[in-house]
């Protein structure tokens, strides 16, 4: 006797309310069931955190949100449609184009293609054609077709065939989106018509590998952006121009901070003395925070036998991103993370509950084989250094220790004057460890955040498979958001490495591991600081803190005497045969915090004249007064030079 299919299913709405709907309902049906107004204004939906189109069917116990023009996700949908408008315009102007993919991204969209040759000079013409398509306000319609029919349609397009034979291999039907007579293979979602895309602009052109793999074909990629209004677009373009001026690659060259020459290999930066000074100050600062907070220094090698990476799980999960090679009959791997080394150190001796917490830190160099097309300045590298910290604790210590880490992170963000947002990432669908431990850990993390008085957002299901975490995202001077520090609880690594301690009951217990970084990657944090400060580093970080400017050669001996008395700082003498005005301009361009100007008057009075990079100046200053101020400004890590304020 066959079982009768249920007539209704239940979906969960954003406020936790449950809605009973007929089996086979779509996102659009759910929206209309909630209310006719919402049904009419619905653009797309979210099913269990995945953005989908209105035609997507829902299942029992799905978590559902409806996307309208007022939703945060609407811009993503809009930009996806803008990518299609670009592809349609390109196809009109260049009928021989072979289209690949065109997804929305954080700053807009891109589309990859081959079969034609275009340059940046062609972008205005393509953008003009896009505006014609927008003005025509074509309806954007979804149609479904058998996969075999789609393969025939794309018989000469290897990229679409690749998608059909891989991502869509198990699907009987695939979806197309059509606007006017043009259509593209796509899962959506999209806005209802091309006229909904109010403001577009094509930004750049570059090369890209198919599927990001350097072994695959090289394609042309065009980047663009789209907004709800022209004013939003203009604001974005203004900030983009400001960001170009602050680009760390540009400033890195101008200020002689770092380089990534071809001969060193991709993603392998060389830090020049100026850049190394900054990194050393960053390291000294965070090392002092660690030592003062009870962390012990460790150092682990750059490579291990792959047995270690197999035990930690990295060999199975990250092998494609690791540098692995053979030495004799043994296989080794450069470390992609420092945590297995720290777990191994912990395991070298027996531990008692009295020994915990054990806190380790290391400025550890790690190596990850990113795709060459993804490497960009200091933001994505093959070799980078993490200010890693790992804590091995008893379960009852979670709240106290996480609170301690949280305070360290807040101290760092305050020091660099970075605004931030906090997210609590909870248990994902696939997780390791017991549900009881997860629930307790999430409750403890939430308690820490609640007691801190800090605002935070819960990211349901966004935790790591090994434990929940607190993530920080900070904003720089241009309002751009960057992934920042993190605090992660881990129940898996202690299990994999069979870590234990003897409890009060004289039996073996499993510790909990906390992963944390206060900067994250030194290199990426350095990049952010370069752009955040526009190269104008605070005195304590500045590669060159003071530049002495003798007005004439007759003042050189006095300049050398002053330099000797300021030798505890990074000081130089500009002894070039330039006018004093030209020396001052050069020091301003180099973002030097303080200039000491020495002429006949200063020499006779045994004094100095001070000028800062904000163009404030004062003469007749006693060197002892200036030195005392420098010490205080350095120790207090003030953001701007303030002797003359």
Secondary structure, DSSP 4 states (H G I P E B T S, - for coil): -PPPPPSEEEEEETTS-EEEEETT-BHHHHHHHH-HHHHHH--EEEETTEEE-TT-B--TT-EEEEE-TTSTTHHHHHHHHHHHHHHHHHHHH-TT-EE----EETTEEEEEEESS---GGGHHHHHHHHHHHHHHT-BEEEEEEEHHHHHHHTTT-HHHHHHHHTTTTT-SEEEEEEETTEEEE------SBGGG--EEEEEEEEEEEGGG-TTS-EEEEEEEEEESSHHHHHHHHHHHHHHHHH-HHHHHHHTT-EE--GGG-TT--EE-HHHHHHHHHHHHHHHHHHHHTT-EE----SEEEHHHHHHHTHHHHHGGGS-EEEETTEEEEE-S-SHHHHHHHHTTS--BGGG--EEEEEEEEEE----GGG-BTTTB-SEEEEEEEEEEE-GGGHHHHHHHHHHHHHHHHHHTT-EEEEEEE---SS--S-HHHHHHHHHHHHHHHHHHT---EEETT-SBTTB-EEEEEEE-TT--EEEEEEEEEESHHHHHTT--EE-TTSSEEPPEEEEEEEEEEHHHHHHHHHHHTTT---TTT-SS-EEEEESSGGGHHHHHHHHHHTTTS-EEE--SS--HHHHHHHHHHTT-SEEEEE-HHHHHHT-EEEEETTS-EEEEE-HHHHHHHHHHHHHTT-SS--TT-
